[in-house]
Amino acid sequence: MARKTKIEVTVITGFLGAGKTTFINKLLKKYSSIKFALVENEFGAVGIDTKLIKGVDASQMFELKNGCICCSISDEFEQVLFELAERFPNVEQLLIETTGIADPVTIIQPFLNDKTLKTLYHYNGTICLLDLLNFESQPQHDISVKQLMVADIVLLNKYDRGKNQAYDTVSATVKELNPLCKIIPSLYGNVESIDLFDIQNITFYFPLLKDKNRSGEAHVLKSKALIIPEPLNKQQFLDWIDYTVDIYKNQIFRYKGLLYFKDEPFEYILNGVGGSFTIEEGDLIHAKENSRIVFIGQLQSVELLYPTQDNNPQWENNH
């Protein structure tokens, strides 16, 4: 049976103990009419979390053992995706739960740059759960920071057991690390405020940007906003963004933008992680707008030199 529509893909990430399994169970219950599949990855020869997930048929569980899907067995991960799409043509949504110590970038990338996968799947976005009580004391803090920086939604979990001061402090830290994300307080992984169909928040805003230099970080994290007032030459822009993010894929963690091309009636949405990105058609243009892109990462050695022959770019950063 041929597949009629693409499978929507949502990545669920977060450090060890953040509450990902509880959250997924509640998400499956909230959207009980949707046909889900779930891909998990975990360490160890015997899977445990699979037995804790409710609402997904066991035949649609693709559990990857003895490694992490973001690195050592990435080939198996992509094979699982092809097999799932072929065997289960009625699946509408795919949830991918990463290990607590996984870098989600290479999990997201296949959905953005593999041409065959893009005909089968649509990347819906990433939700990161954060343990509000233990965030600052987590080991491997750089991993949890990376998980936050690529997320579209950050769920500050265990809010009921944290003091308001802790919530305000952590929330401010998250917003500095990822000014593009939506922050939601949560009690035991509650999902009432989660809209699975609007994770990327296409009508995102471009905040005032500042240097991100958290004490104790090995590297300075920054965000920069590029504003281009004139319509873009489409091929020139595509050549530039493709070259730039490929060269700096290890320094640019996340980028997002609204683009306006010459002789095009629609706005376009740029969404990228690492060296991989998509550009999708958006709404009709009703008035002249500036093209705007926000970059987040270790940008101190990154040269974001946009060609200025046809355009006059302006940078907003370090205010």
CORDA-V297764 format. One line per field, one symbol per residue. psi: psi as a letter, one per 40 degrees, with the letter a starting at -180 (. if undefined). A space follows every 50 residues. Layout:
psi = ???
//
This chain:
psi = hihdiihhhhhhiiiheefdddddddddddfdeihiihhihiiidhhddd eehiehhdeehghhifaheecdfddddddddddddddgeehdhhhhhiie fihededdddedehdddeedihhdihhhhhhddeddeiifddddddddde idhhhgifddeiiddddddddddddddgeeihhhiihffiedehheefde gdfiihihiihhghhehdihhiiihhhhdiiihddddddddddddddfde dhdiiiihihihfheiiihhhihbeiiihihbiihdihiihhhhhhaged ehhgghhedeigihhhif.
//
